[in-house]
Amino acid sequence: MLENLFFLPDYSIRLGNTCSVNNKPHIIMQRNLLCTIFLFLEADKGSNSQFCNLNLKDVILTRNITNQGFQRDLVSVIEITFEDHTPCNTCWFMLVEAVPRGMYVDLDQIKAVESFGAPKVLSYEEIDVEQPAYLSPEHTILVYSPHLMTDSKHYGTIHVDMPIHLRYHRPSRDTDVTSALVELQHPNVMIRCQGSASGNEFDLKDLYQAPCDSLNTSMCAWQDLKYRMNNGKQLQFQVPVGQQNHTVIISIVTFAATISGVLVLLWDMHLPHKSKIT
């Protein structure tokens, strides 16, 4: 995802310079992310003395979906194996999720369940939870996981359980089409660690500057983490789609049910109510 975002020849992002993006349709949706979230880090190594390069053997990402219907839970598990010696003692992880137009994340819901272990989420774009899929844009969110202590371990596991919602789709004129396909791309996994950086080399081209946390009060250097998928396929969702040829009968049934409810209420209001005398 980051390769598609940052290394296209259509634009350049440099620290201290203006973000220049053309108006080609395939990158319009990324403009806010490119110009406001990430800046390519071109500082020298001395300015990143607080960044600790983690010695990694293997990184595995597993993604699963739980629950049914229009509200699901997206479960991401990051399994990391360290080298025998690592100079880092604490690491933080951030998932860069490209959310398709047929899906959304309810930021208010996530804030309400943060105390129950939900991740913290930052979005630079307003997310309209009422819009159907055909009126909604794609958007990118930053998902922050709990920190991981690495000073006395050779492995670590991070669980990120985030509620997601599927949007309603436009009714179909084709009676053979009963569902729409929504695909969720693999995320970019970013990492930043603290510790003694002595003797550890890292490539500045793999570093990006992004908010340290969901509060968005400071910027930190994050490294793009290379990983392998435990289940390589992208997550797919089948969303039920209504039929346009059902519009008339649905309208008639809805109107009839409404009128019947009104008549019942009016009849009940005008009935003589006998009071019980004791």
C-alpha positions in Angstrom: 0.0 0.0 0.0 2.8 2.5 0.9 4.5 1.8 -2.4 1.3 2.7 -4.2 0.9 5.8 -2.0 4.4 7.2 -1.8 6.4 6.1 -4.7 4.3 7.0 -7.7 6.0 9.4 -10.1 2.9 11.7 -10.2 3.9 13.5 -7.0 6.6 14.0 -4.4 6.5 14.4 -0.7 9.5 15.9 1.1 10.0 17.2 4.6 9.7 21.0 4.6 8.4 21.2 1.0 5.0 21.5 -0.5 3.0 18.4 -1.2 2.3 18.4 -4.9 -0.4 16.0 -6.2 -1.9 16.0 -9.6 -5.6 15.5 -10.3 -5.5 12.1 -11.8 -8.6 10.1 -10.6 -6.7 7.1 -9.2 -4.9 9.2 -6.6 -7.6 11.8 -5.7 -8.9 9.6 -2.8 -5.4 9.5 -1.3 -4.8 13.3 -1.3 -5.7 14.0 2.3 -3.5 11.1 3.5 -0.6 12.1 1.4 -0.6 15.8 2.2 -1.6 15.7 5.9 -0.7 12.3 7.5 2.7 11.1 6.2 5.8 13.1 5.3 8.8 11.3 3.8 11.6 11.4 6.4 14.8 12.8 4.9 16.6 13.9 8.0 20.0 12.5 8.8 20.6 9.6 11.2 21.5 11.8 14.0 18.0 13.3 14.1 16.6 9.8 14.7 18.6 8.9 17.7 15.5 7.9 19.6 14.5 5.5 17.0 15.6 1.9 17.8 15.9 -0.5 14.9 14.4 -3.9 16.0 16.3 -7.0 15.0 13.5 -9.3 13.5 13.6 -12.9 12.4 10.0 -13.2 11.2 6.8 -11.3 11.1 3.4 -13.0 10.4 0.1 -11.3 10.0 -3.2 -13.2 10.4 -6.6 -11.6 9.6 -10.0 -13.0 10.4 -13.6 -11.9 10.5 -16.0 -12.7 13.3 -19.8 -12.2 13.6 -22.3 -12.1 10.8 -24.5 -9.4 9.2 -23.6 -5.8 8.5 -21.6 -5.4 11.7 -18.4 -7.5 12.0 -15.2 -7.7 14.0 -11.9 -7.5 12.2 -9.3 -9.4 14.1 -5.6 -8.8 13.2 -2.9 -10.8 14.9 0.8 -9.8 14.5 3.3 -12.5 15.5 6.9 -11.3 15.8 10.1 -13.3 16.4 13.2 -11.4 17.5 16.8 -12.1 17.1 18.7 -13.3 20.2 19.7 -9.8 21.1 17.6 -6.7 20.6 18.5 -3.2 21.8 14.8 -2.2 22.0 12.7 -2.5 25.1 9.3 -1.1 24.0 7.6 -1.1 20.6 4.4 0.3 19.2 2.5 -0.8 16.2 0.2 1.0 13.7 -1.9 -0.5 11.0 -2.6 1.7 8.0 -6.0 0.5 6.7 -7.4 1.5 3.4 -11.2 1.2 4.0 -13.2 0.6 0.8 -16.4 2.5 0.1 -18.6 -0.4 0.9 -17.3 -0.4 4.5 -16.8 2.1 7.4 -15.5 2.3 10.9 -17.6 4.1 13.5 -15.2 6.2 15.4 -17.7 7.0 18.2 -18.3 3.3 18.7 -14.6 2.6 18.9 -14.0 5.4 21.4 -16.8 4.0 23.6 -15.2 0.5 23.7 -11.6 1.6 24.1 -11.6 0.8 27.8 -12.6 -2.8 26.8 -9.5 -3.4 24.7 -10.5 -1.9 21.4 -7.6 -0.2 19.5 -7.3 3.6 19.2 -8.1 4.9 15.7 -7.2 8.2 14.0 -8.9 9.4 10.8 -8.2 12.7 9.0 -11.4 12.5 7.2 -15.0 12.7 8.4 -16.7 9.3 8.2 -20.4 9.5 7.4 -22.0 6.3 8.9 -25.4 6.9 7.3 -24.3 7.1 3.6 -24.8 4.1 1.3 -21.8 2.6 -0.5 -22.4 4.3 -3.8 -22.3 7.8 -2.1 -19.4 7.1 0.1 -15.7 7.6 -0.6 -12.9 5.3 0.3 -10.9 6.5 3.3 -7.7 5.6 5.2 -7.4 5.2 9.0 -4.5 4.7 11.4 -5.1 1.9 13.9 -2.9 2.0 17.0 -2.3 -1.2 19.0 -1.1 -1.6 22.6 2.6 -1.4 23.1 4.8 -4.5 23.3 7.6 -5.0 25.8 10.6 -6.7 24.0 13.5 -6.4 26.5 13.2 -10.0 27.9 11.5 -11.9 25.1 12.4 -13.4 21.8 8.9 -13.3 20.4 5.7 -11.2 20.8 2.1 -11.2 19.7 -0.2 -8.2 19.2 -4.0 -8.6 18.9 -6.1 -5.9 17.3 -9.8 -6.4 17.4 -11.7 -3.6 15.6 -15.5 -3.4 14.9 -16.3 -2.6 11.3 -19.6 -2.0 9.4 -20.7 -2.9 5.9 -22.7 -0.2 4.0 -26.0 -0.7 2.1 -25.6 -1.0 -1.7 -27.7 0.4 -4.5 -30.6 -2.0 -5.5 -29.9 -4.0 -8.6 -32.0 -4.1 -11.8 -30.6 -7.6 -12.5 -32.6 -10.2 -10.7 -29.6 -12.6 -10.9 -27.5 -10.2 -8.8 -28.3 -10.7 -5.1 -25.1 -9.6 -3.4 -22.2 -7.2 -3.8 -18.5 -8.0 -3.2 -16.5 -5.8 -0.8 -12.7 -6.4 -0.5 -10.5 -5.2 2.2 -6.8 -4.9 1.3 -3.9 -6.0 3.5 -2.8 -3.2 5.8 0.6 -1.7 6.1 2.1 -2.5 9.4 4.2 0.3 10.9 6.5 -0.1 13.9 8.4 2.3 16.2 10.6 1.2 19.1 12.6 2.8 21.9 15.9 1.7 23.3 19.6 1.9 22.6 20.1 2.3 18.9 23.8 1.7 19.2 25.2 -0.7 16.6 21.9 -1.0 14.6 21.6 0.3 11.1 18.4 1.2 9.4 17.5 2.5 6.0 16.0 6.0 6.1 13.9 5.3 3.0 11.8 2.9 5.1 11.0 5.5 7.7 7.9 7.7 7.6 6.8 10.5 9.9 3.3 10.0 11.3 1.3 10.9 14.5 2.7 9.1 17.5 -0.8 8.1 18.7 -4.4 8.7 18.0 -4.3 12.0 20.0 -2.3 13.5 17.1 -0.3 15.8 19.3 3.2 14.9 18.1 5.0 13.2 15.2 7.2 10.1 15.4 9.4 8.1 13.0 7.7 4.9 11.9 9.2 2.0 10.0 7.3 0.1 7.3 7.4 -3.5 8.5 7.8 -6.3 6.0 5.6 -9.3 6.9 4.1 -12.4 5.4 0.4 -13.4 5.5 -0.7 -16.5 7.3 -3.7 -16.5 5.0 -2.7 -14.8 1.9 -6.1 -13.8 0.4 -7.6 -10.4 0.9 -10.7 -10.4 3.1 -13.9 -10.5 1.1 -17.5 -9.7 2.2 -20.8 -10.6 0.4 -23.3 -7.8 1.1 -27.0 -8.5 0.3 -28.4 -6.3 -2.5 -32.0 -5.4 -2.9 -34.0 -5.7 -6.2 -35.4 -2.6 -7.9 -38.4 -4.7 -9.2 -39.5 -5.1 -5.6 -39.9 -1.4 -5.1 -43.6 -1.2 -5.9 -44.7 -4.1 -3.7 -42.5 -3.0 -0.9 -44.0 0.5 -1.1 -47.5 -0.9 -1.1 -46.9 -3.1 1.9 -45.2 -0.3 3.8 -48.0 2.1 3.1 -50.6 -0.4 4.1 -48.9 -1.3 7.3 -48.6 2.4 8.2 -52.2 3.1 7.5 -53.3 0.0 9.5 -51.2 1.2 12.5 -52.7 4.7 12.4 -56.3 3.3 12.2 -55.7 0.9 15.2 -54.4 3.8 17.3 -57.3 6.1 16.3 -59.8 3.3 17.1 -58.2 2.6 20.5 -58.2 6.3 21.3 -61.9 6.7 20.7 -63.0 3.6 22.5 -64.9 4.3 25.8 -62.6 3.3 28.7 -64.4 2.0 31.7 -62.8 2.8 35.0 -62.9 0.1 37.6 -64.6 1.3 40.8 -63.5 -0.2 44.1 
